[in-house]
């Protein structure tokens, strides 16, 4: 199970913030009063000397503003996320570092995920980060079915409410002995690239998307664990919209590169 970083961040911010408040409204005054009382018993003491802060209080005051800024930025604005698998090839590669817009689909409380302010709804064709129903971890896929849609997957073609979504052949990879074919697909107003295995066959499946749920697929259609296998994504498990690639690092010992920065379509 992955480390719950949002929970750790919230707890750390709360603890350092509480220590800072105690220092401002209680501890500082108490130390000063004790120090003055001690100085009154001395003949050559300066009564305006303030006692030294405890090391724990000093560190808490230093870290609190940094943690608070990170918490607000990560919880309500943007969050970095690294692509762990090849399920979104060719749109996203293993090792891509992306930025997720956390407020595009509404403002949610950190850790709890409760939506407190509604904004946009996910649209077909958008790339979305979410927590799937079978794992407590971030997944990233493309939305291909919104509430009310009837989605059919037949011969590796998507049909939404009976309408065939266009795919235009682009290339085969590798060129000499092709193992995959790449197409330009259009979902709604978004045009993007997908990849299909040359030999793998698929069955005909159809889903009706209920209210507050979404159907998602990986762009690497025959190498993706998605809604075809583990079900629909709940509205309450949405994390945000993937908007851009800001860095790439190949697996293993390698230096990151910023030459592949791009917006995600």
N, C-alpha and C positions, 0 to 999 in steps of 0.2 A: 504494500500500500504506500502511495506517495505521501511525502511530508505535506501537511496542511499549512502551507506558508501564509495564506491570508489570516488564519487563526493565530499563528505565531505573531504576525505583524500587529494584529489588533490587540492582543494581550500585552505585547511589549510597549505599544503606544499608551495603552491604558495605565500600565504600571508606572512608566516613567512620568506620565502626566499627573498621576496621583501623587507621586513623590514631589514633583515640582509644586503642586498646589499646597501640600503639607509644608514645604519649605517657605513658601510665600506667606501663608496665613497662620502658621503655628511654630514650626521648628526654628525659624530665624529669630522670632520674637522671644521664644523660650531660651535660646542660647544667649541672646543679648541680656535678658533679665538675670540669668545665672552669672554671666560674666560681670555685670555691674555689681551684683551682690558680693561677689568675691573681691572685686576691686575696692569696695568700700572698706574692707578689712585691712587694706594695705595703705601704707603712708605715701609711697611714691608710685602709685599706679595711675595710668591714664584711663579715665572712665569711658572714653569713646572708642576704645578698642573693641572690634567685633570678633568673636571667636571664629575659628576656622571651620569651614563646611566639612562635614563627613564626606569621605571619598565616594560613597554610594550616591549621596545627594548631588555631588558635583558631576558625576557621570550621567545621572538621570537628567539633569538640567541641560547637559550638552547634547544628549541623544534625542530628547523629546521632540524638538522642532524638526529634526531630520526625519524621524520616524513618522511624525504627523504629516509631513509633506508627501512622503512616499506612500503612506496609507491613502491619502486623498487622491493622489495621482493614479495609483494602481487600482483603487476600488471604484472610482467614479469617472475617470478620464481614459487612460490608456494603460495597457498591460503588455509586456513583451512575452513572446511564446516561441519556442523552438520546435520546428517540424521534426517529429521522431521517426516517421515512416514514409514509405513511398506511395501512400494511398492517394495523394493528390498530384502525382506526376501526370502531365508535364507542367501544370500550373505552379506547383511548389515542389521543391526538391528536399531530400533529406539533408538537414543541416541549415536550412533557411531559418533565419530569425525574423519573425514577423511582429507587427504591431497590431494589437486588437483594440478597436474602439469600444470601450465599455459602456458608453452612454448612448450609442446609436439606437439601440432597441429599448432604452429606458434606464432610469436610475435604480440601482438595486443596493440593498444593504450588504456590506461585506460579510463574508462567512455564511450568513443566513440566506442570502440570495433573494430576499423578499423585494419585489418591485414596489417602489414608493412613488415613482413618477413615470408615466408611460410616454413614449415618443414614437419612433417608427416601428413597424412590424416587419419581420423578415420577408423578403420577396424572393420569388423563384430566380435562381441564377446567382444569388449572393453567396459568398463564402463565409461560413459561420463557425464560431468556436462555441462548444457546449460541453456538458457532462452527459455521457450516454447513460441509458438505464441499467447497463450491466457492469459498469466500472466507475469508480470514484476517481476520475482522471479527465483531463482535457482532451477532447477530440476536435478535429477540424474537417468539415465536409462542405459540399455545396448543396444548397437548398433546391430541391426539385419538386416539392409538393407542400403547399400551404393549406390551412384549414378550409375544408370544402372541396378540395381538389380530388379527382379520381386519377391516380397515377398507374399507368401500365408500362411494364418493361418487357419488350418483345424484340427478339433478334438484335439485342443491344441498342435498341432505339427507345427513347422515352416518349410516351404519349401522355399528355396532360388534358384531361377532360375530352378525350377522343382526338385531340389535335397532335399530330406528329411534330416533334421538335427536330428541326433541321440539323443534319450533320453533313459537312463537306469534307471529303478526303483531302489531307494535306501531304502526308509523307509516311514512309515506313521506316522502322528502326530495328536493328541497323540496316543500312541500305542493301548490303550484300546478301545477308541471310535474315530476312525480317522475322522478328519475333513479336512485334507489336505494330499496330497501325495508329496513326494520329489523325484526328478529325477536328474541325472547327465546328463547335456546337453552339446553338443559340437557345437560351432559355429566357423567356420574357424579353427584356431589353438588353440582356447581357450576353455577349459573345465571348467564348473562351475555348481553350484547347482541352481535348480529352484523349485518353489512350485506351486502346482495346487490344487484347491478346489476339494473335492470329488464329490460334487453334481452339481455344477454350470456348465451349458452347454454353448457352444459358437457357433457362426455361422461361415460359411466359408466366409472369406474376402481375397481380393487380392489387392496389390498396386504395381505400377511401380514407382520406385524412380527416379526423374529427377536430372539433374546436380545441384550440390551445395546444395543438401538436403539429410537428413538421416532419416531412420525409426528406432524408438527406442521402446523397451518394458521393463517393470519392471520384475524382476525375480520372484516376487510374482504374477504370470500371471493373476489370477482371482481377484486380489485386487490391481490393478494398473491403474492409469490414465496416458495413454501414447498415442503413435501415432495412435492407433486404434480409439481413440475418438476425439483428438484435432489436428491431422495432423502431418506433418513432421517438422523436426528441420532444420532450415536454417544454412548454413555454417557461416554466420555472427553472429549467436547467440550462437556459441560454446564458452564455458568458458575454458574447459581443460579436461584432463584425470584424473580420480580418480585412485590413485596409492596405498594408504595404509590407514589402520585404526590405528591411533596413540593413541586414548583414547576412553573410553566408560563411559557414565553416564546415569543411568536409569532416566526416567522422575520423577519429584517431588523432594523431599528432600532426597538426597543420595550423597554419595561421589563418585567421579570419580575413575575409575580403569584403570590401564595400562596393565593388565594381558591378554587382548584380542587383543593386537596389532597383525596385520597381513597384508600381501600384498593382494591387491584386484585382483581377477581373474574373 
